[in-house]
C-alpha cells in the first residue's frame, strides 16, 4: 500500500494554505518538493526562500524530470495545461487529502473537524502541545504563535491537524482523538443536502478512536438510532463516548465545561471543569464566546495528550490566535480595524457578536466578500441576517475560486434582503475607497462620538482575496493620521 514516502513530490497548487503545509512537511523530512501556483504569495515566497522551486505559468516542461508523485488540490481545473504532461509521463497522482491521511497515520493524530472553528481550535491545541510536550502540526491557517501553518518535531508522537469536510476529505483520516465543533449547512454543492453532509461527519466520527463534540451538536447527534452520538460511540467500542465542549450543565459523565465566565478589559476569564482535571482562573484574549468553547475543546484534548493543567493555565493567556481570525490589524484613537476569514453566516454572526461584546458602543462597518457563487446562492438569507447585525455593510464582488458565474447570482442577492440597513456594492478596490472615507471621517471627528456611537470598528471579512486590501487599509489609517 502506498504510504506517501515520496522523494520528489510535485505540488499543483503549492501556494494553498493546506498544500504549502504539506510541502513543508516533505522538505523537513528530507524530500525535494517543487510545484506550481497561479500567482506568487507570502506562502510561496517563504517556500522559495527555503529552496523549493516554484513556477507561476502553466508550463509542462517545468515539471522536474525526477518527479515521483503529483499532489494536487481540487482548486486546479481539469483543463490545466500540465495535466497532459503528467498523464503522458504516467506520474502517480494523489489528492492532498490522501497524502495527509497517510502522513497522519504515522502519529497519534488529534484532528479538529467542523464547518467553523477548525483553525482556531487546532492552532490553540498545537500551541499548548508545542510549548509543553511537543507536537507536529499541519494547519489550515497561519498560527501567530507557531509563525506559520506547519510545525515539525521529530521527537513527538503527536500530530495536530484539521479535518476538512469539503469533498469528504476527512474520510482519509483515522484520528486517535477528534473534535467536531459544528456542522452547519455548507458545501451543499458537494453534499446536496444538510443530512448528507451530517452523514459524512458521522462516518468521520466512526473512524476516530475517541471523539468529542460541542454540546449543541451532541444534542443533535444523540438519537435512538445507531447513527446517534452514543450509538456511534457504543458500536465502535470507544473508550470516551462523549465529551461536551461547551458552557453547559454537564449532561453526561464526560462533560467538559467553561464555568464562571466573565468578560472585561479585552479578555475572558473562566474556570475549566473536565474529565481529566479542573483548572481555575483561566484567561483568554481572543474575542468571541465561541473561542471560549474552542478553548474548552483544545484544553480537553491537550489534557488527554498529557499536558499538565498548570502548563495550560500558564500558556493560555499568551495565545495570540490565527491570522485573519478576527485579527486586530490597526488601532488608534477611536478607530480599530480587524480582518477576519469568516465566510459562513454562523461565522459572521459569531464575529460580529464578539466585537459587539468587546466594543458595545462602537459603530461597526463591515466589508464582506462572498466566497463562491454556489455558497452565495444557497446561503444568501443567512448572510443577510448575520450582516444585518452591523451598522453599515459593503458587499464586495463575489470571489469565484474554482467556480464559473451562475446566472442571477451576485451580491445583491444578499443585499436586497437587508431592507433596514445601509448597504453598498462594488469591487474590492471600491471597498478600499469606502473604508478610507470612513477613516478620514473618523479623523475629522477626532474623539467625538461617531454617528451617536463611541468609536469606529472597521472589519474586512471573507475567504477570497479581500485580504489583499488589508495593508492598504492600514496605510490609509497611517496616512490619515489615525496611526
Residue, then its C-alpha position, 0 to 999 in steps of 0.5 A: x500500500x502506498x504510504x506517501x514516502x515520496x522523494x520528489x513530490x510535485x505540488x499543483x497548487x503549492x501556494x494553498x494554505x493546506x498544500x504549502x503545509x504539506x510541502x513543508x512537511x516533505x522538505x523537513x523530512x528530507x524530500x525535494x518538493x517543487x510545484x506550481x501556483x497561479x500567482x506568487x504569495x507570502x506562502x510561496x515566497x517563504x517556500x522559495x526562500x527555503x529552496x523549493x522551486x516554484x513556477x507561476x505559468x502553466x508550463x509542462x516542461x517545468x515539471x522536474x524530470x525526477x518527479x515521483x508523485x503529483x499532489x494536487x488540490x481540487x482548486x486546479x481545473x481539469x483543463x490545466x495545461x500540465x495535466x497532459x504532461x503528467x498523464x503522458x509521463x504516467x506520474x502517480x497522482x494523489x489528492x492532498x487529502x490522501x497524502x495527509x491521511x497517510x502522513x497522519x497515520x504515522x502519529x497519534x493524530x488529534x484532528x479538529x473537524x467542523x464547518x467553523x472553528x477548525x483553525x482556531x481550535x487546532x492552532x490553540x491545541x498545537x500551541x499548548x502541545x508545542x510549548x509543553x510536550x511537543x507536537x507536529x502540526x499541519x494547519x489550515x491557517x497561519x498560527x501567530x504563535x507557531x509563525x506559520x501553518x506547519x510545525x515539525x518535531x521529530x521527537x513527538x508522537x503527536x500530530x495536530x491537524x484539521x479535518x476538512x469536510x469539503x469533498x469528504x476529505x476527512x474520510x482519509x483520516x483515522x484520528x486517535x482523538x477528534x473534535x467536531x465543533x459544528x456542522x452547519x449547512x455548507x458545501x451543499x454543492x458537494x453534499x446536496x443536502x444538510x443530512x448528507x453532509x451530517x452523514x459524512x461527519x458521522x462516518x468521520x466520527x466512526x473512524x476516530x478512536x475517541x471523539x468529542x463534540x460541542x454540546x449543541x451538536x451532541x444534542x443533535x447527534x444523540x438519537x435512538x438510532x445507531x447513527x446517534x452520538x452514543x450509538x456511534x460511540x457504543x458500536x465502535x467500542x470507544x473508550x470516551x463516548x462523549x465529551x461536551x465542549x461547551x458552557x453547559x450543565x454537564x449532561x453526561x459523565x464526560x462533560x467538559x465545561x467553561x464555568x464562571x465566565x466573565x468578560x472585561x478589559x479585552x479578555x475572558x476569564x473562566x474556570x475549566x471543569x473536565x474529565x481529566x482535571x479542573x483548572x481555575x482562573x483561566x484567561x483568554x484574549x481572543x474575542x468571541x464566546x465561541x473561542x471560549x468553547x474552542x478553548x474548552x475543546x483544545x484544553x480537553x484534548x491537550x489534557x488527554x495528550x498529557x499536558x499538565x493543567x498548570x502548563x495550560x493555565x500558564x500558556x493560555x493567556x499568551x495565545x495570540x490566535x490565527x491570522x485573519x481570525x478576527x485579527x486586530x490589524x490597526x488601532x488608534x484613537x477611536x478607530x480599530x480595524x480587524x480582518x477576519x476569514x469568516x465566510x459562513x453566516x454562523x461565522x459572521x454572526x459569531x464575529x460580529x457578536x464578539x466585537x459587539x461584546x468587546x466594543x458595545x458602543x462602537x459603530x461597526x462597518x463591515x466589508x464582506x466578500x462572498x466566497x463562491x457563487x454556489x455558497x452565495x446562492x444557497x446561503x444568501x438569507x443567512x448572510x443577510x441576517x448575520x450582516x444585518x447585525x452591523x451598522x453599515x455593510x459593503x458587499x464586495x464582488x463575489x470571489x469565484x475560486x474554482x467556480x464559473x458565474x451562475x446566472x442571477x447570482x451576485x451580491x445583491x442577492x444578499x443585499x436586497x434582503x437587508x431592507x433596514x440597513x445601509x448597504x453598498x456594492x462594488x469591487x474590492x478596490x471600491x471597498x478600499x475607497x469606502x473604508x478610507x472615507x470612513x477613516x478620514x471621517x473618523x479623523x475629522x471627528x477626532x474623539x467625538x462620538x461617531x454617528x451617536x456611537x463611541x468609536x469606529x470598528x472597521x472589519x474586512x471579512x471573507x475567504x477570497x482575496x479581500x485580504x489583499x486590501x488589508x495593508x492598504x487599509x492600514x496605510x490609509x489609517x497611517x496616512x490619515x493620521x489615525x496611526 
